[in-house]
């Protein structure tokens, strides 16, 4: 079961709105957001050095450093922001927030109820 939320992603003076998958299994040491190539191009991110990874089922792949973006999430009452490392992931078709990004934003997830809220 997946939960997606509305986010705004900003880099320099460019911002775009998107749906983002909250993926607690995307474990990182710092707040990180995985972006499709098309989103990275819209944000004018530069493709940096590759990062090799191993995913579920021993799948292997590569993402690329894309610099820093600001992730902005709003509820009815509040807006929160976090600076996150952008990973440009070929073949990815949606924005994905890492566990540390979710935690840094203070988001609590209820998958059964398909709800989220801030702490």
N, C-alpha and C positions, 0 to 999 in steps of 0.2 A: 504494500500500500504506500502511496506517495502523497506528499503534501507540497503544494506549490503556493507561493505568495507573490504579491506584486512588489517589485523593487524598482528603484531608480539607481542607475549606475552612472557615475560621472568620472571623467578624466579631463583634466584641465578645464576648459569652458564648455565641453561637450557632455550632454547628459542624454540618456535614453531610458525608456521605461520597458520593463520586461516581466515575465513570469519567471520565478526562480524555484527550482527544486530544493527543498530542505533535505540534505543527505547527511545524516549523522554517521553513515559508514564511510564518508569521504573524510578521512582523518588526516589532519594537518597540525603542525606545531604553531602556525600563525594563521590569522584569518585569511582565507583564500577563496577565490571565486573562479570557477572554470567557465570559460566562454567559448561559444562557437566562433569560428573564424569571421563570420559575417558581423557579429557583434563587436569583435575586436577592431575590425575595419571601421565600423561606424563611430567607435570611440577614438579612432586614430592612434591605437596602440601600436608600438613597434614590436615585431617578433624578435625575441631574444634567444638565448641559448636553450637547447632542448633539455627536458627532464624525462628520463625513462621511468616508467611505472609498471607495476604488476597489479592487475585488477582481479575481479572475481573469476573463478575458474581458470586461474593462472594465465589469463589473457595479458598480453604485454602491449605497450604502446608508448607514445611520447606526447608530451605537452610542451609548450614553449613559454618561457617567461614573457610577460606582457607589461611589466611595470606595476604601478599601484593605481587602484581605482577606489572611489568612495562608493560604498553600498549604503543606500538610504531606504529605510523601511518605515512605513507609517501605519498606525492603527487609527481608530476614531479619535483618540485622545492625545496621542503622542507620536513623535517622530524620532527615530534613532539613526545614527550614522556610525560607520566604522570604515577605517582604511583597510583595504584588503589587497593581497598579492593577486594579480590577475594571471591565470594560466590559460593560454590559448590552446584549445584541444581540437585538432582536426577530427572530423567525424562526429563531434558532439553537436547535438541539435537544440540544446537548451542551456540556460544559465543554471549552474549548480553551486550552492553555498556549502562550504565545508563545515564540519562540526565546530571548529574553532570560530568561524565567522558567525554561525548561529549562536554560539555561547557568548561571543563578544557583543552581539546585538541584544542579548538578554531575552531570546525567544524561547518560549516553552511550547512543546508540541504535544497535541493529543491526536494521535493517528486514528484511533477508533472513532472519535467524534469529528475528525477532519477539521480541527480547530487549532489555532495558535494564539498566543498572547505574550505580552512583555512581562518579565518578572517585576 
